[in-house]
C-alpha cells in the first residue's frame, strides 16, 4: 500500500474504534495473529517499519 492507502485504512479503523467506544457497535474485525502483533508493537513502543503487509495471516 502507498501512504494515502495506509492513511485511509487507519482513518477507517479510528472511526470503527470511535463507534465501539460509543457502545453497541461491532465491526466484525477478527483479532488475528497479524493484528495481535501490531497491538503488541504499539503497546511496547517499538513500532517498526514493515516491508510487507500480510493481512491474510491467521
C-alpha positions in Angstrom: 0.0 0.0 0.0 1.1 3.6 -0.5 0.9 6.4 2.0 -2.6 7.5 1.0 -3.9 4.0 1.2 -2.4 3.4 4.7 -3.9 6.7 5.9 -7.4 5.7 4.6 -7.2 2.3 6.3 -6.1 4.0 9.5 -8.9 6.5 9.3 -11.4 3.7 8.8 -10.1 1.8 11.9 -10.1 5.0 14.0 -13.8 5.5 13.1 -14.6 1.9 14.0 -12.8 2.4 17.4 -14.9 5.6 18.0 -18.1 3.7 17.2 -17.0 0.9 19.5 -16.4 3.4 22.3 -19.9 4.8 21.9 -21.2 1.2 22.6 -23.5 -1.1 20.7 -21.3 -1.4 17.7 -19.5 -4.4 16.3 -17.4 -4.2 13.2 -16.6 -7.9 13.0 -12.9 -7.3 12.6 -11.1 -10.6 13.7 -8.3 -10.4 16.2 -5.9 -12.5 14.2 -2.1 -13.1 14.7 -1.2 -10.1 12.4 -3.3 -7.7 14.5 -2.1 -9.1 17.8 1.5 -8.5 16.6 0.6 -4.9 15.7 -1.0 -4.3 19.1 2.0 -5.8 20.9 4.3 -3.5 19.0 2.2 -0.4 19.8 2.0 -1.3 23.5 5.7 -1.9 23.7 6.5 1.4 22.0 8.6 -0.5 19.4 6.7 0.2 16.2 8.9 -0.8 13.3 8.8 -0.4 9.6 7.5 -3.5 7.8 8.5 -4.2 4.3 5.3 -6.1 3.5 1.7 -6.2 4.8 0.3 -9.7 5.0 -3.2 -9.4 6.3 -4.1 -12.9 5.4 -2.2 -14.3 8.4 -4.4 -16.1 10.9 
